[in-house]
């Protein structure tokens, strides 16, 4: 292992154990995970093992879950040469956003000054069922849009993000879940929890829960092997989640040949 440039340790959400991460310069371009000092693989869909509730990567029976927020931060910062050494099976979620990783890695020395644009050669469409789908089509700039259905009162609203909105708005958007689920996991009060009365913590802005869905989409799109900021495309997700996000990332990887 190269000498770590940055180190971090915090508790895992599932294991409740201290998880140590060491961020090292990679000799190769790209983002690589190294698990338990032995299993190394790039962060792309070839190593995707699950995308049900969160995004899980792995190789040779070594798995790492909750990778999406960290990957989002790395790509928002345009970091292009990094190895992430992890001594556990999960990336700590901390406050449920990507902002802690932005703060940790903002001074990383190996970044791309300019992201080369990549044209999407054709529209891509993924449909999970009659209510959930995602489409990407060529556009003049990178843009994401999400149709969100509030878990509190089922109202629907559209939310969009482009780089012109700034990375902080996307990175700060926190994950959320039901009060019942968070009480069961012992994390109520750490993340946004909701019941029929609303959210238990103040939102940073009204569309924060919807923007978190865009943060997940951004992190998952990076599994195409390309920084999503490169894409001259508009991604429109209708109530999508990790499963559809990673499927469209896989199709992009096949089409563009990364």
C-alpha positions in Angstrom: 0.0 0.0 0.0 1.2 3.5 -0.8 1.6 5.9 2.1 -1.9 7.1 3.0 -2.5 10.8 2.2 -5.7 11.0 4.3 -7.1 8.7 7.0 -10.6 8.5 8.5 -12.3 6.3 11.2 -15.9 6.3 12.2 -18.6 3.7 13.2 -20.4 1.6 10.6 -24.1 1.8 10.5 -24.8 -1.9 10.4 -21.7 -3.4 12.2 -21.5 -0.6 14.9 -17.8 -1.2 14.7 -15.1 1.4 14.0 -14.3 1.3 10.2 -10.9 2.6 9.2 -10.4 4.1 5.7 -7.1 5.1 4.3 -7.0 7.1 1.1 -3.9 6.6 -1.0 -2.6 7.8 -4.4 -3.3 5.2 -7.1 -0.7 4.4 -9.7 -3.6 4.0 -12.2 -6.2 6.5 -13.2 -9.6 5.8 -11.6 -11.2 4.9 -8.2 -10.1 1.6 -6.6 -11.2 -0.1 -3.4 -8.8 -2.3 -1.5 -10.6 -4.5 1.1 -8.9 -6.1 4.1 -5.4 -5.4 2.6 -5.8 -8.0 -0.1 -8.7 -7.6 -2.5 -8.5 -4.7 -5.0 -10.9 -3.8 -7.7 -12.1 -0.7 -9.6 -15.3 1.1 -8.7 -17.5 0.0 -11.7 -20.5 -2.2 -12.5 -18.3 -5.2 -13.3 -17.9 -5.5 -9.5 -21.5 -4.7 -8.5 -23.0 -7.4 -6.3 -26.2 -5.7 -5.0 -28.2 -2.5 -5.5 -31.4 -3.2 -3.5 -31.3 -0.8 -0.5 -27.8 0.6 -1.1 -24.9 0.0 -3.6 -22.6 -2.9 -2.8 -19.4 -3.8 -4.6 -17.2 -6.8 -4.2 -14.7 -9.4 -5.4 -13.7 -12.8 -4.3 -16.3 -12.9 -1.4 -15.0 -9.5 -0.1 -17.9 -7.0 -0.1 -18.2 -3.3 0.6 -21.6 -1.6 1.0 -22.9 2.0 1.1 -20.3 3.2 -1.5 -22.6 5.6 -3.3 -22.1 8.8 -1.2 -18.3 8.4 -1.1 -18.2 7.8 -4.8 -20.4 10.9 -5.4 -18.0 13.1 -3.3 -14.9 11.8 -5.2 -16.4 12.5 -8.6 -17.8 15.9 -7.5 -14.3 16.9 -6.5 -12.9 15.5 -9.9 -10.5 13.2 -8.1 -9.0 10.8 -10.7 -6.3 8.7 -8.9 -7.3 7.2 -5.6 -7.2 3.9 -3.7 -9.6 3.5 -0.8 -8.4 0.9 1.7 -11.2 -0.3 4.0 -10.8 -2.6 7.0 -14.5 -3.5 7.2 -17.5 -4.3 5.0 -19.2 -0.9 4.9 -18.5 2.7 4.2 -19.6 4.8 7.3 -22.6 6.8 6.5 -21.9 9.5 9.1 -24.8 12.0 8.6 -26.2 10.2 5.6 -24.8 12.8 3.0 -21.7 13.2 0.9 -20.6 16.4 2.7 -18.3 14.8 5.2 -16.4 13.1 2.4 -16.2 16.4 0.5 -14.7 18.1 3.6 -12.3 15.2 4.1 -11.1 15.0 0.5 -11.3 18.6 -0.7 -7.5 19.1 -0.6 -6.7 15.8 -2.4 -3.7 16.6 -4.7 -4.7 14.5 -7.7 -7.6 16.1 -9.5 -8.6 16.8 -13.1 -8.5 20.5 -13.8 -11.0 20.0 -16.6 -13.4 17.1 -17.2 -13.5 16.2 -20.9 -17.0 16.1 -22.2 -18.5 12.8 -23.4 -21.5 12.8 -25.7 -24.2 10.2 -25.1 -24.6 8.6 -28.5 -28.2 7.5 -28.0 -31.1 7.7 -25.5 -31.1 5.0 -22.9 -34.3 3.9 -21.1 -34.7 1.7 -18.1 -38.2 0.8 -16.7 -38.7 -1.1 -13.5 -42.5 -1.1 -13.5 -45.4 1.2 -14.5 -44.5 3.8 -12.0 -40.6 3.8 -11.9 -38.3 4.5 -14.8 -35.2 6.4 -15.8 -34.1 7.9 -19.1 -31.0 9.5 -20.3 -30.8 11.5 -23.5 -28.2 13.8 -25.2 -28.1 17.3 -23.9 -25.9 20.4 -24.0 -24.8 19.9 -20.4 -24.9 17.4 -17.5 -28.3 17.5 -15.8 -30.3 15.3 -13.4 -34.0 15.5 -12.7 -36.0 13.5 -10.3 -39.8 12.9 -9.7 -40.1 12.5 -6.0 -43.0 11.2 -4.1 -42.9 12.3 -0.4 -43.1 9.4 2.0 -44.9 11.8 4.4 -47.9 12.8 2.4 -47.3 11.2 -1.0 -47.2 14.6 -2.8 -45.1 14.5 -6.0 -42.6 17.1 -7.2 -39.8 17.5 -9.7 -36.3 18.5 -8.6 -33.2 19.1 -10.8 -29.5 19.6 -10.4 -26.8 20.9 -12.7 -23.2 21.8 -11.8 -24.2 25.4 -11.9 -26.2 24.8 -8.7 -23.0 24.1 -6.9 -21.7 20.8 -5.4 -22.6 21.7 -1.8 -26.4 21.6 -2.4 -26.1 18.1 -3.8 -23.5 16.9 -1.3 -25.4 18.1 1.8 -28.6 16.3 1.0 -29.0 13.6 3.6 -30.5 10.1 3.4 -33.8 9.5 5.1 -35.9 6.6 6.4 -38.9 5.9 8.6 -38.8 6.5 12.3 -39.6 2.8 12.8 -36.7 1.7 10.6 -34.2 4.1 12.2 -35.2 3.1 15.8 -34.6 -0.5 14.8 -31.1 0.3 13.6 -30.4 2.5 16.6 -29.7 5.6 14.4 -32.8 7.8 15.1 -31.6 11.3 15.6 -28.5 10.8 13.4 -30.3 10.8 10.1 -33.5 12.3 8.8 -36.4 10.2 10.0 -40.1 10.6 9.0 -43.5 9.6 10.1 -47.0 10.8 9.3 -46.2 14.1 11.0 -43.1 14.9 8.9 -39.4 14.8 9.3 -37.9 14.9 12.8 -34.9 17.1 12.0 -35.0 20.5 10.2 -34.4 20.2 6.4 -31.5 22.2 4.9 -34.0 23.2 2.2 -37.5 22.0 1.2 -36.3 19.7 -1.6 -33.5 18.1 0.4 -35.0 14.5 0.4 -35.6 14.7 -3.4 -32.0 16.0 -3.9 -30.7 13.1 -1.9 -32.2 10.8 -4.6 -30.1 12.8 -7.1 -27.0 12.4 -5.0 -27.6 8.6 -5.1 -28.1 8.7 -8.8 -24.8 10.7 -9.3 -22.8 8.3 -7.2 -24.2 5.3 -8.9 -23.7 6.7 -12.4 -19.9 6.9 -11.6 -20.0 3.1 -11.7 -20.0 3.5 -15.5 -16.3 4.1 -15.0 -16.7 7.8 -16.1 -17.1 10.9 -14.0 -20.8 11.8 -14.4 -19.8 15.4 -14.8 -18.4 14.4 -18.2 -21.7 13.4 -19.7 -23.5 15.8 -22.0 -26.8 14.2 -21.1 -30.0 14.8 -19.1 -30.9 12.0 -16.7 -34.6 11.9 -15.7 -35.5 9.5 -13.0 -39.1 8.8 -12.1 -39.1 7.5 -8.5 -35.9 5.6 -9.3 -33.4 4.0 -6.9 -30.1 2.2 -6.8 -31.3 -0.8 -8.9 -32.3 1.4 -11.9 -29.3 3.8 -11.3 -26.8 1.0 -11.6 -28.6 -0.6 -14.6 -28.3 2.6 -16.6 -24.6 3.0 -15.5 -24.0 -0.5 -16.8 -25.6 0.3 -20.1 -23.5 3.4 -20.4 -20.4 1.4 -19.7 -21.3 -1.0 -22.5 -22.2 1.7 -25.0 -19.2 3.9 -24.4 -16.8 1.0 -23.8 -15.1 2.0 -20.5 
